[in-house]
Amino acid sequence: MAVVAAEDGTLVTLYVDGAIDSHAGGALQAIADAALAAGSTRVLVNLQKAKQPNSAGLQAMVQLARAVIGKGARIALVGPTPHLLDVLKATRLDRRFAVFDSTEMALKNLRLET
């Protein structure tokens, strides 16, 4: 599993490639913490290449959201696979996160909220 970050001003995009598990959650948290400390105010998690989540990975995503929001920043998810979107809906995490099909819509939402 890999998490790669791309920063653009106050936006950091985290690209997840692989399973969403405790390792991915730890990587997401570490990268987001560093970006927020450097001045980012918006976090976009790109899930287009994300694979099957487990409970530890979902818990890590919730902790990530709490940390981001707790620092006064905004977070959105973009491009979850159909299976991952089903999991988010079944666990009602789609209500905790702003989830978008396209990067453009996610960015528009993040800009409105900042």
Contacts in CASP RR format, 6 or more apart in sequence:
PFRMAT RR
TARGET T0000
AUTHOR 0000-0000-0000
METHOD contacts of the structure
MODEL  1
MAVVAAEDGTLVTLYVDGAIDSHAGGALQAIADAALAAGSTRVLVNLQKA
KQPNSAGLQAMVQLARAVIGKGARIALVGPTPHLLDVLKATRLDRRFAVF
DSTEMALKNLRLET
1 16 0 8 1.000
1 17 0 8 1.000
1 18 0 8 1.000
1 19 0 8 1.000
1 20 0 8 1.000
1 21 0 8 1.000
1 23 0 8 1.000
1 24 0 8 1.000
1 27 0 8 1.000
1 51 0 8 1.000
2 15 0 8 1.000
2 16 0 8 1.000
2 17 0 8 1.000
2 18 0 8 1.000
3 14 0 8 1.000
3 15 0 8 1.000
3 16 0 8 1.000
3 17 0 8 1.000
3 24 0 8 1.000
3 25 0 8 1.000
3 27 0 8 1.000
3 28 0 8 1.000
3 31 0 8 1.000
4 14 0 8 1.000
4 15 0 8 1.000
4 17 0 8 1.000
5 12 0 8 1.000
5 13 0 8 1.000
5 14 0 8 1.000
5 15 0 8 1.000
5 31 0 8 1.000
5 35 0 8 1.000
6 12 0 8 1.000
6 13 0 8 1.000
6 15 0 8 1.000
7 13 0 8 1.000
7 35 0 8 1.000
7 38 0 8 1.000
7 40 0 8 1.000
9 40 0 8 1.000
10 39 0 8 1.000
10 40 0 8 1.000
10 41 0 8 1.000
10 42 0 8 1.000
10 114 0 8 1.000
11 40 0 8 1.000
11 41 0 8 1.000
11 42 0 8 1.000
11 43 0 8 1.000
11 44 0 8 1.000
11 107 0 8 1.000
11 110 0 8 1.000
12 31 0 8 1.000
12 32 0 8 1.000
12 35 0 8 1.000
12 36 0 8 1.000
12 40 0 8 1.000
12 42 0 8 1.000
12 43 0 8 1.000
12 44 0 8 1.000
13 44 0 8 1.000
13 45 0 8 1.000
13 46 0 8 1.000
14 28 0 8 1.000
14 31 0 8 1.000
14 32 0 8 1.000
14 43 0 8 1.000
14 44 0 8 1.000
14 45 0 8 1.000
14 46 0 8 1.000
15 46 0 8 1.000
15 48 0 8 1.000
15 49 0 8 1.000
16 24 0 8 1.000
16 28 0 8 1.000
16 45 0 8 1.000
16 46 0 8 1.000
16 47 0 8 1.000
16 49 0 8 1.000
16 50 0 8 1.000
17 49 0 8 1.000
17 50 0 8 1.000
18 24 0 8 1.000
18 49 0 8 1.000
18 50 0 8 1.000
18 51 0 8 1.000
19 50 0 8 1.000
19 51 0 8 1.000
19 52 0 8 1.000
19 53 0 8 1.000
19 54 0 8 1.000
20 47 0 8 1.000
20 50 0 8 1.000
20 51 0 8 1.000
20 52 0 8 1.000
20 53 0 8 1.000
20 54 0 8 1.000
20 57 0 8 1.000
20 58 0 8 1.000
20 60 0 8 1.000
20 61 0 8 1.000
20 84 0 8 1.000
21 53 0 8 1.000
21 54 0 8 1.000
21 56 0 8 1.000
21 57 0 8 1.000
21 60 0 8 1.000
22 54 0 8 1.000
22 56 0 8 1.000
22 57 0 8 1.000
22 60 0 8 1.000
24 57 0 8 1.000
24 60 0 8 1.000
25 57 0 8 1.000
25 60 0 8 1.000
25 61 0 8 1.000
25 63 0 8 1.000
25 64 0 8 1.000
26 60 0 8 1.000
28 45 0 8 1.000
28 60 0 8 1.000
28 61 0 8 1.000
28 64 0 8 1.000
29 60 0 8 1.000
29 63 0 8 1.000
29 64 0 8 1.000
29 67 0 8 1.000
32 43 0 8 1.000
32 64 0 8 1.000
32 67 0 8 1.000
32 68 0 8 1.000
33 67 0 8 1.000
35 43 0 8 1.000
36 43 0 8 1.000
36 67 0 8 1.000
36 68 0 8 1.000
36 71 0 8 1.000
36 73 0 8 1.000
40 73 0 8 1.000
41 72 0 8 1.000
41 73 0 8 1.000
41 74 0 8 1.000
41 114 0 8 1.000
42 73 0 8 1.000
42 74 0 8 1.000
42 75 0 8 1.000
42 76 0 8 1.000
42 110 0 8 1.000
42 111 0 8 1.000
42 114 0 8 1.000
43 64 0 8 1.000
43 68 0 8 1.000
43 73 0 8 1.000
43 74 0 8 1.000
43 75 0 8 1.000
43 76 0 8 1.000
44 75 0 8 1.000
44 76 0 8 1.000
44 77 0 8 1.000
44 78 0 8 1.000
44 103 0 8 1.000
44 106 0 8 1.000
44 107 0 8 1.000
44 110 0 8 1.000
45 61 0 8 1.000
45 64 0 8 1.000
45 75 0 8 1.000
45 76 0 8 1.000
45 77 0 8 1.000
45 78 0 8 1.000
46 78 0 8 1.000
46 79 0 8 1.000
46 103 0 8 1.000
47 77 0 8 1.000
47 78 0 8 1.000
47 79 0 8 1.000
47 80 0 8 1.000
47 81 0 8 1.000
47 84 0 8 1.000
48 78 0 8 1.000
48 79 0 8 1.000
48 80 0 8 1.000
48 81 0 8 1.000
50 80 0 8 1.000
50 81 0 8 1.000
50 84 0 8 1.000
51 81 0 8 1.000
52 83 0 8 1.000
52 84 0 8 1.000
53 61 0 8 1.000
53 84 0 8 1.000
53 87 0 8 1.000
58 87 0 8 1.000
58 91 0 8 1.000
58 93 0 8 1.000
61 93 0 8 1.000
61 97 0 8 1.000
62 93 0 8 1.000
62 96 0 8 1.000
64 75 0 8 1.000
65 75 0 8 1.000
65 96 0 8 1.000
65 97 0 8 1.000
68 74 0 8 1.000
68 75 0 8 1.000
69 75 0 8 1.000
74 110 0 8 1.000
74 113 0 8 1.000
74 114 0 8 1.000
75 97 0 8 1.000
75 98 0 8 1.000
76 97 0 8 1.000
76 98 0 8 1.000
76 99 0 8 1.000
76 100 0 8 1.000
76 106 0 8 1.000
76 109 0 8 1.000
76 110 0 8 1.000
77 88 0 8 1.000
77 97 0 8 1.000
77 98 0 8 1.000
77 99 0 8 1.000
77 100 0 8 1.000
77 106 0 8 1.000
78 99 0 8 1.000
78 100 0 8 1.000
78 101 0 8 1.000
78 102 0 8 1.000
78 103 0 8 1.000
78 105 0 8 1.000
78 106 0 8 1.000
79 99 0 8 1.000
79 100 0 8 1.000
79 101 0 8 1.000
79 102 0 8 1.000
80 88 0 8 1.000
80 99 0 8 1.000
85 94 0 8 1.000
85 99 0 8 1.000
87 93 0 8 1.000
88 94 0 8 1.000
88 97 0 8 1.000
88 99 0 8 1.000
98 106 0 8 1.000
98 109 0 8 1.000
100 106 0 8 1.000
100 109 0 8 1.000
END
